[in-house]
Every structure is written in C-alpha cells, then in structure tokens.
Amino acid sequence: GYYRKAVANMALCRFKDALQDFRIVAKKNPGDKDVSAKLTECKKIVKQIEFEKAIEVDSHQKNIAETMDVDAIVVDPSYSGPKLADGQITKEFIADMMECFRIQKKIHRKYAFQIILAVRKMMLQTPSLVDINIPQNCRLTVCGDVHGQFYDFLNIFKINGLPSEENMYLFNGDFVDRGSFSIEVILTLFAFKWLYPTSVYLTRGNHETDDMNKVYGFEGEVKAKYSEQMFELFSETFTTLPLAHLINKKILVVHGGLFSRDDVTLDEIRKIDRIGKKQPEHGSLMCELLWSDPQLLPGRGPSKRGVGIQFGPDITENFLKRNNIDLLIRSHEVKENGYVVEHNGKCITVFSAPNYCDTIGNKGALINITPDLQLSYQTFEAV
C-alpha cells in the first residue's frame, strides 16, 4: 500500500510525499532493488528541487528570452543543415528541417532559438482563450496529444496534408514528454505557428509544465540534445501558450476539461493571467483546464489523477448552455480508437498518439471541422 501510494505521488510530482513513503517501504523491505532504485531517484529529485529553490534569483531579474543575443551565436561553416535566411521562416526551411529530424539529425541551436523566441513573442500578445474563425474554402483539424512521437506526428501530415492557410490545425496540448522525439515535434509545431500565425494554433497541455518535463523526459531530452539554457527558454515559452480556443463561437477546445464550480464563463477563461505561471496552482481554473476529465455519472467526482476534477454530463450541459456554445472538445486521455464521443454527444475526446508509449496498442485520431461546423473523424495506426 505504501509502495503504490509512493509511486502515485511520484507520478503527480509530489516528491516529498513519495520520498516519505518510499523510506517506509525500504525500511520494511531493505532487499528490494526496485524500491531502492526509486528511493534513490526520488531523493535526487527532492535534492534538486531544494537546490533550485536555494539559488532562486529575484523575480524581477530578466528571463532568458530577454537576455539572449541570438545574433551573436556563430554558425560554424561546417554546418550543412537547414538555415534561416535573414531570420525569416519559410516553407522550404520547415520542409528541410522536418527531413533533417526524420533522419535523426539536429538543426543548429541558433535556428532553434530563433524559432522559440519568435513564437514566444507571438504568444505574449495572445489571450488565454483564442477565437478561431474557419473561413470558407478552409478546414480546421483538431489533434490531441502527440507526446514526442515524431514519426506518428509526421504521419498526421502525410494523411491529412501539411498546414497551410487553407488547411488549418489546432494541436491541443501535450506535444512533449513520454516519446523520444519531443524537441523535434515542438520545434516543427513552433515553426509552423511562426509561418502561419492565423492557421496553426497550439493549446497548453498539462505536460507543458516544468514538473511534468522533469519526470517524463522533455527536460532531459533538451539538455542532452542542446542545453539547459534552451530548456529554460522552452519553459518560459510554455507559460505563454493559450489555455483554450473557441471555434466559430460554438466549439470550445481545451486540453483537460471543466471546473469545480458552476458559474465559470468564457470571459473568465479569457482573462486568466497565465504568463509566468510555470506550474498551475491546484484548484485554479488554469489547473482544471489542463487536468480535468469527464465521467459517466452526473455531478462531479475526485480526479483519478489526483489533480483537477471529474465532471459528468450534466456539468457539461450546464456549462455549454450558460456560455451559449454547442460542444466541448478535449484531449488528455488515451482512447482505444483515438477518440470517443460522450455526454450525449456534447463532449469529445481526441488523442493523436497511436500505440502510446509503444505499449498501449491504441489508434490515433484527428477531427476535421468545416466552416459550417460539420465534424468528421479520421483514425490511424502507429508507424
């Protein structure tokens, strides 16, 4: 029981609680190698967090984005990868970059920094709830979690087309962690966002946070492939990502779900002060947007994750009526067929990482939406 509790607390990033439970298990069963390994890992994380707090600088100090001089970074003549000409993004650069990533090579850190900084600057001017209007002769594709599965991510573009002004995309959070190619996924998404600012949209997920990145791989991946400075810049940029999107004033798209109180309005979501908040506070609207899940029974229940809530069909119905919208689309949960329609057709979950973690065997899915808000679903296998 203590072991299960400790593992659960680790998954929820409650490291001090986990450490206390692992110590109890290790004391009662000192020969267990698995417990010993997890205890050591947990001790390291707690120690690192305490060290980071100890050296934390004044909050008024300028952040990485404001102190970086990207122009001063020299690109060695031996570099043969794609280059940003005059610091401007192009379709040709993105195509070359995706091919570079496909054969497991890196772009130069100068160009990676330029992509991240460009998107951060754009997102700083973006409200927490973004309005999307689908023009005639266009369509919008909503994708769920992709979790660093770069080759499955490329397959989405193969079967559904690359982003363009007519072929719009909304990626609904959890771009990173779990998979081994998170930096390739996020740099590609950021590059497309820079190229098509009104055709590509990105929602913040619960894995675009420091605590998740520390445990589930993104921090280590960025530091291994580039540097700690780049991870810190990603961290700063994730806090600028919007929390929700409203399609044609009728379909709300969030990563997680709804709220622990009944009177939340779209305007309230729009005004959430998200900038600079690396880890959403438990119980806040921001936290519930990123973490909550639907349930079959009416009413609300405690979250199986320990963060956010579970909300029933009546909660969905009342929220939609109160805000004069028709549908909630969310992600955050793996589904066997890639998507599921619940709550009397009012709540749709879409998940776009097939064979999640190389073990689940699920399909991935995406949702295509026309200007008159007709929805069609496409499912796909892992590649």
C-alpha positions in Angstrom: 0.0 0.0 0.0 2.8 2.4 0.9 4.6 1.5 -2.4 1.5 2.2 -4.5 1.0 5.5 -2.7 4.6 6.4 -3.3 4.5 5.6 -7.0 1.3 7.6 -7.4 2.8 10.6 -5.6 5.9 10.4 -7.9 3.6 10.5 -10.9 1.8 13.5 -9.5 5.1 15.3 -8.9 4.6 15.2 -5.1 8.1 14.2 -4.5 8.4 14.9 -0.8 5.3 12.8 0.0 6.7 10.0 -2.3 10.1 10.1 -0.6 8.4 9.6 2.9 6.5 6.6 1.6 9.5 5.0 -0.2 11.5 5.3 3.0 8.8 3.3 4.9 8.8 0.6 2.2 12.6 0.4 2.1 12.8 0.1 5.9 10.3 -2.8 5.9 11.8 -4.5 2.9 15.5 -3.4 2.6 16.5 -6.0 0.0 14.1 -4.8 -2.7 16.2 -3.4 -5.6 13.3 -1.7 -7.3 12.3 0.2 -4.1 16.0 1.1 -3.6 16.3 2.5 -7.1 13.1 4.5 -6.8 14.1 5.8 -3.4 17.4 7.0 -4.8 15.7 8.6 -7.8 13.2 10.4 -5.6 16.0 11.6 -3.2 17.8 13.1 -6.2 14.7 15.0 -7.5 13.9 16.4 -4.0 17.5 17.5 -3.6 17.5 19.1 -7.0 14.2 21.0 -6.3 15.6 22.2 -2.9 18.8 23.3 -4.6 16.9 25.2 -7.3 14.9 27.0 -4.6 18.0 27.9 -2.7 19.6 29.6 -5.7 16.4 31.1 -7.0 17.0 34.7 -8.1 14.8 37.7 -7.6 11.7 37.5 -9.8 12.4 41.0 -11.2 15.6 39.7 -12.9 15.2 39.4 -16.7 14.4 36.0 -18.1 16.3 34.0 -20.7 14.4 35.4 -23.6 15.2 39.0 -22.7 18.9 38.4 -22.1 19.7 36.2 -25.1 21.6 37.7 -28.1 20.8 35.2 -30.8 22.6 37.3 -33.4 25.8 36.7 -31.6 25.6 32.9 -32.0 28.0 31.9 -34.7 27.1 29.1 -37.2 30.1 27.1 -38.0 30.9 26.8 -41.8 30.9 23.0 -41.4 27.1 23.1 -40.6 25.2 21.6 -43.5 21.7 21.6 -42.2 18.8 24.0 -43.0 19.4 27.7 -42.4 17.0 30.6 -41.6 17.8 33.3 -44.2 17.8 36.7 -42.5 16.0 35.2 -39.6 12.8 34.6 -41.6 10.8 31.4 -41.6 9.9 29.8 -44.9 8.1 26.7 -46.1 11.3 25.5 -47.6 13.1 25.8 -44.3 10.4 23.8 -42.5 10.5 21.1 -45.1 14.3 20.8 -44.8 14.1 20.8 -41.0 11.5 18.0 -41.0 13.7 15.9 -43.2 16.6 16.7 -41.0 14.7 15.5 -38.0 13.4 12.4 -39.9 16.9 11.1 -40.3 17.6 12.0 -36.7 19.9 15.0 -37.2 19.6 18.3 -35.4 19.2 21.9 -36.7 21.8 24.4 -35.4 20.9 25.8 -32.0 20.8 29.4 -33.4 17.9 28.5 -35.6 16.2 26.5 -32.8 16.5 29.6 -30.5 15.1 31.9 -33.2 12.0 29.6 -33.7 11.2 29.5 -30.0 11.7 33.2 -29.5 9.5 34.1 -32.4 6.7 32.0 -31.1 7.1 33.3 -27.5 6.9 36.9 -28.8 3.7 36.0 -30.7 2.1 34.2 -27.7 2.8 37.1 -25.3 0.2 39.1 -27.4 -2.3 36.2 -27.3 -5.3 36.0 -24.8 -5.8 32.9 -22.7 -8.8 32.0 -24.8 -8.3 32.4 -28.5 -11.1 32.9 -31.0 -10.7 30.9 -34.3 -12.9 31.6 -37.3 -12.8 29.0 -40.1 -13.0 30.9 -43.4 -15.0 29.5 -46.4 -13.0 27.0 -48.5 -10.9 26.1 -45.4 -11.0 23.4 -42.8 -9.6 23.1 -39.3 -8.1 19.9 -38.0 -8.1 19.3 -34.2 -5.4 16.9 -33.0 -4.9 15.7 -29.5 -1.8 14.6 -27.6 1.2 13.7 -29.7 3.7 13.2 -26.9 7.0 13.4 -28.7 6.1 10.6 -31.2 7.6 12.4 -34.1 7.1 9.7 -36.8 3.4 9.4 -35.9 3.3 13.2 -35.9 4.7 13.3 -39.5 2.1 10.7 -40.4 -0.7 13.1 -39.5 0.6 15.5 -42.2 1.0 12.6 -44.6 -2.6 11.5 -44.3 -4.2 14.9 -43.7 -1.9 17.4 -45.5 0.7 19.9 -44.3 -0.5 23.1 -42.5 -1.3 25.9 -44.9 -3.6 28.9 -44.9 -6.5 26.7 -46.1 -5.5 23.5 -44.2 -5.7 24.9 -40.6 -4.6 22.9 -37.5 -5.2 23.1 -33.8 -2.9 20.9 -31.7 -4.5 20.5 -28.3 -1.6 20.2 -25.9 0.9 17.6 -24.6 3.3 18.0 -27.5 6.2 16.8 -25.4 7.2 14.1 -22.8 6.9 10.3 -23.0 8.2 10.0 -26.6 11.8 10.2 -27.5 11.5 13.0 -30.1 9.7 15.8 -28.2 12.1 18.5 -29.3 11.6 17.6 -33.0 7.8 17.7 -32.5 7.7 21.1 -30.7 10.2 22.8 -33.0 8.2 21.7 -36.0 4.9 23.0 -34.4 6.5 26.3 -33.4 7.9 26.7 -36.9 4.5 26.2 -38.5 3.0 28.6 -35.9 5.5 31.2 -36.9 4.9 30.7 -40.6 1.0 30.5 -40.3 0.1 32.5 -37.2 -3.7 32.6 -38.1 -3.8 29.0 -39.4 -1.9 27.0 -36.8 -3.0 27.0 -33.1 -1.4 25.5 -30.0 -3.1 24.8 -26.7 -1.1 24.4 -23.5 -1.4 20.9 -22.0 -0.6 19.6 -18.5 2.8 18.3 -19.9 3.9 21.8 -21.0 4.9 22.4 -17.4 8.2 22.1 -15.5 7.2 19.4 -13.1 6.0 17.1 -15.8 9.0 17.8 -18.0 11.3 16.9 -15.2 9.8 13.5 -14.7 8.6 12.4 -18.1 11.6 13.2 -20.3 11.5 16.5 -22.0 13.9 18.3 -19.8 16.5 15.6 -20.1 16.0 15.3 -23.8 16.5 19.1 -24.4 19.6 19.1 -22.2 21.0 16.1 -24.0 20.4 17.3 -27.5 21.0 21.1 -26.9 21.5 22.8 -23.5 20.0 23.7 -20.2 19.5 27.3 -21.5 17.3 26.0 -24.2 15.1 24.1 -21.8 14.7 27.2 -19.7 13.6 29.1 -22.8 11.1 26.4 -23.6 9.9 26.6 -20.1 9.3 30.3 -20.3 7.6 29.9 -23.7 5.2 27.2 -22.5 3.8 29.6 -19.9 2.8 31.9 -22.8 0.7 29.3 -24.6 -3.1 29.9 -24.5 -5.3 27.6 -22.5 -8.4 27.3 -24.7 -9.7 28.0 -28.2 -13.3 28.9 -29.3 -14.1 27.7 -32.9 -16.7 29.9 -34.7 -18.1 30.9 -31.3 -19.6 27.5 -30.8 -17.0 24.8 -30.1 -14.7 25.2 -27.0 -11.4 23.3 -27.2 -9.3 22.7 -24.0 -6.7 20.2 -23.1 -8.3 18.7 -20.0 -11.8 19.7 -19.1 -14.2 21.7 -16.9 -14.4 23.1 -13.5 -15.2 22.5 -9.8 -17.7 25.4 -9.8 -20.8 26.1 -11.9 -20.5 29.8 -12.8 -17.4 29.8 -15.0 -17.8 32.0 -18.1 -15.8 32.2 -21.3 -14.8 35.8 -20.4 -13.4 34.5 -17.1 -11.2 32.0 -19.1 -10.2 34.7 -21.5 -8.9 36.8 -18.6 -6.8 34.2 -16.8 -3.4 35.6 -16.1 -1.3 32.7 -17.3 2.0 34.3 -18.2 4.9 33.3 -16.0 3.0 30.6 -14.1 5.1 27.5 -14.8 3.1 25.1 -12.7 -0.6 25.8 -12.4 -1.9 26.1 -8.9 -4.0 23.2 -7.6 -7.7 24.1 -7.6 -7.3 27.1 -10.0 -9.2 27.4 -13.3 -6.0 27.0 -15.1 -5.2 23.8 -13.4 -8.6 22.3 -14.1 -8.5 23.3 -17.8 -5.2 21.3 -18.1 -6.1 18.3 -15.8 -9.8 17.5 -15.6 -11.6 14.5 -17.2 -15.2 13.6 -18.0 -17.0 10.9 -16.1 -20.1 8.8 -17.0 -22.1 9.7 -13.8 -23.8 13.1 -13.2 -22.2 15.6 -10.9 -18.5 15.9 -10.0 -16.0 13.5 -8.5 -12.4 13.4 -7.4 -9.9 13.0 -10.1 -8.3 9.6 -10.7 -5.1 11.6 -11.3 -5.2 13.5 -8.0 -5.2 16.8 -9.9 -8.3 18.6 -11.4 -11.8 17.0 -11.2 -14.0 14.6 -13.0 -17.2 16.1 -14.4 -20.4 14.5 -15.5 -22.8 15.0 -18.5 -24.9 17.5 -16.5 -21.9 19.6 -15.8 -21.0 19.7 -19.5 -24.6 20.5 -20.5 -24.9 23.3 -18.0 -21.6 24.9 -18.9 -22.4 24.8 -22.6 -25.9 26.4 -22.0 -24.5 29.1 -19.7 -22.0 30.1 -22.3 -24.2 29.7 -25.4 -21.9 27.1 -27.1 -22.6 23.7 -28.6 -19.7 21.4 -27.9 -16.6 20.7 -25.8 -13.6 19.1 -27.5 -10.7 17.9 -25.2 -7.8 15.5 -25.2 -5.6 14.4 -22.2 -6.8 10.7 -22.2 -5.7 7.8 -24.4 -8.6 6.2 -26.2 -8.6 2.7 -27.9 -10.0 4.1 -31.1 -8.3 7.5 -30.9 -11.4 9.4 -30.0 -14.7 8.9 -28.1 -18.0 10.9 -28.0 -19.6 11.2 -24.6 -22.1 13.3 -22.5 -24.9 12.9 -25.0 -22.7 14.0 -27.9 -21.6 17.2 -26.1 -18.0 16.1 -25.1 -15.5 14.7 -27.5 -12.0 13.4 -26.5 -9.4 13.2 -29.3 -6.0 11.6 -28.8 -3.4 11.6 -31.5 -0.5 9.4 -30.2 -1.2 5.9 -31.6 0.3 2.9 -29.7 1.0 5.3 -26.8 4.3 4.7 -25.1 4.9 1.8 -27.6 2.7 -0.4 -25.4 -1.0 0.6 -25.4 -1.9 -0.5 -28.9 -4.5 2.3 -29.3 -5.2 4.1 -32.6 -4.6 7.8 -33.0 -7.3 10.2 -34.3 -8.0 13.6 -35.6 -11.1 15.7 -36.1 -11.7 17.7 -39.3 -14.1 20.6 -38.9 -15.7 22.6 -41.8 -16.8 26.2 -41.7 -20.4 25.2 -41.0 -19.1 23.1 -38.1 -19.6 19.6 -39.6 -17.2 17.2 -37.8 -15.6 14.1 -39.4 -13.1 11.7 -37.7 -10.0 10.0 -39.1 -8.2 7.3 -37.2 -4.7 6.0 -37.9 -2.3 3.3 -36.7 1.2 3.8 -35.4 4.0 4.0 -37.9 
